[in-house]
Amino acid sequence: MNTRGARLIAVTAVGAGAAALALPAAAQTAAITDAGSQAWQQGLSNGFGLSTQTGVVAPAGTYQPGSNATLGWCTPYAASTIASAVVHVTRGQSASPVAFRVGPNSDGSGGASIADSAIPTGTVGTNIVLSAPNSACVTARVIQTSAATSPARAWSVALSDVSLNDEQGPGVAGIEVHGPAPNGWFTGPITVLWTSSDNDLLRGTTGVEISDGSTTDLGDAATGSLESATVSPGADGAHTVTVYRTAGGGWPTAEMTITIKVDRTPPSVPQVVAPIAGTFPVTLMTTASTDGASGSGVARIQFTTDGGATTLLGPTLTRAGRYRVQARAVDLAGNASMWSSAVDVTVPGAASTGSGTTLHLARVAIDGRTPNAQAWVALTRTWSSSFRMVATLADGLGRVATHARVVAADAHGVLAHGTTNSAGHIVLTVPVRRSGTVSLTANGGGPLVR
């Protein structure tokens, strides 16, 4: 068993002032038995703040052989024992026929004894130190060994001070950390949970310490209770969260740790690089963004064409028109930078002149052949013959256009028309006329392009 000695001054000698330590009243027990004509008297305390004349007092009188008094005290603390105790004995007359003993057993045996003649006469008395390792109680007993004769004798027996062994050190267990932590990176205040334990002797405090130096101490806590503290996790980077319980009596502080990663800083703002004029489709690019040496790292770049109300699904613009493009960086922890300065971007092709969303050809084949970048297909056909066109229509964000009215026409008028299905597909059979150039429009807008 690992014990640490801790001296507690429990009472003072008879005639001195009151001691400072207050313990539960239930901790003290006193018993008096009388085999003669006159009983012993006892002085009880309020709790264990023992004062003068506390203990067992035998007033002046004549006692029969076998008359005795017993004073016992047990430690009120779990996991603690009495290392030693001091019992103070006084007598008012010399040569009194009394035997005295003090020990860990209920009858005072197992410890020290003193002869009647060894106790000096007077109120100063004698201190007897009892060594009682691993004992929970100490008992003092005075026994009248023969009939007392005149003059009458006056005695007192009191517990003077006690030294206890604290046999249970502090403990902590079950540490948990909760809080917003996208992809394992904490982005805000954390709540730390743990349990702490100790007996009631020489208790300390419990709390949380972050490796960047901040400490939150909760003070004392009931043993086995679930403790909780909401704290700042510290600056960006890896940190050690430590829960602790301190104690006296030479016991080391109990600790338990867990490592967390923190990123609460957005990455730097990327800037949109203006694309080369006339390119199609337009793939948006930015300058580099960094997340600092202790950050989680840049995970993605987002683009917007409406001031941040929505973000594009990807970096490629395929819908004809002019856009004011902004970008921002988002790191692995979910922190987003501010939106960049706006850059004007033009996607080649005529913008819509009709109502509704401007559409484009996401996919097209003419007689099984795919047009080139300018949407041209060279076909060998004679007048009044036809060709077959299979196409899929979508908007600039890549969403398919359902129930869109598609018209194929040349310089002389409409050649064919139809409506896309629920998947945005359409199949048209287009007759060939001498003009040789056919354009496609949708919902009254400008020419459809790839």
Disulfide bonds with the S-S distance in Angstrom:
Cys74-Cys137 1.86
